[in-house]
Amino acid sequence: MLDKNLKLEEIYNAKTRISKLTFQTPIIKSEILSEEFGKGIYFKCEFMHEVGSFKIRGVANKVLKQIENGHKPRMLVTASSGNHGIAVAYVGNLLKIPVVVFVPEVGTDYKLYKMSRLGAKIIRAGKYSDIANRHAEKYANENGALYIHSYDDPDVISGQGTVGLEIYEQNKNIDCVIFPVGGGGLIAGASYYLKQINPEIKVIGVQSESVPSMYDAMLKNKIITVKAKKTIAEGMAVRKVGKIAFEVSKKYVDEILLVKEEEIINSLIKIFDAERILIEASAASSFAIIFRYKEKLKNNNCFVLTGRNISSKIFKKVLR
């Protein structure tokens, strides 16, 4: 089984390991939105990490575990439309390791700026992340570098799984957790942990109708490459989910729901209006299910707000 490398022990070890480079983000309750929607509405504030997203968890776990095992990488190579690349650049910068990031066309200028500012070498490659990944893996093999897949690596997934660990430890009354889904690494790691600890916790994944890669994979019980449309949630524009992420999600995720582009925009605005939290569209997609799927929720619902690295171009589009 592809999930054989996922163990609770690995997630607990990851939590200790990554504390050197990150911290436990808070969960806040929105009294305004809880009252409006008649449900307990909580937000896991992953956008508060220094890099601006949850991605630091998986990257830190992967690299620090290599170093613990006596294999400090000579170079870090990855493919990313933004947040994962920023996290790799950040870790590389702190540990004095050169970083190369292969970026697909969907990557925004702001995210590229943050990667570059942290010292990463940027190489444009392909329209979508699956194409960029092929270029990055080839480059890493040719240059003796550590290739860090953004969502289909057991160490990365274990690092992302610490989000689930924290949610459970911070508030044991949470009975439903909702995640945005791109390649599936976050929801795979977190759902694995949550379902092992308490099978009654409901886990929901959310994707845009424009790029329904995990939704279609679940529906057809096989990984496929979807035809992607342009989406405001570029951080989730992954046409093909990861093998490990898919196998784990099949076992532990209760449901994948699709939302419309306008629902994602409305979610971003609703969160800002209620709590003055400004996040990127991918992060807001978790809460976007509130408009059509409220009946799918339970009593105390935790929406994972994955990142804040919104570009000014997209922000201005939302304001219109």
Secondary structure, 3 states (H helix, E strand, C coil): CCCCCCCHHHHHHHHHHHCCCCCCCCEEECHHHHHHHCCEEEEEEHHHCCCCECCHHHHHHHHHHHHHCCCCCCCEEEECCCHHHHHHHHHHHHHCCCEEEEECCCCCHHHHHHHHHCCCEEEECCCCHHHHHHHHHHHHHHHCCEECCCCCCHHHHHHHHHHHHHHHHHCCCCCEEEEECCCCHHHHHHHHHHHHHCCCCEEEEEEECCCCHHHHHHHHCCCCCCCCCCCCCHHHCCCCCCHHHHHHHHHHCCEEEEECHHHHHHHHHHHHHHHCCCCCHHHHCCHHHHHCCHHHCCCEEEEEECECCCCHHHHHHHHC
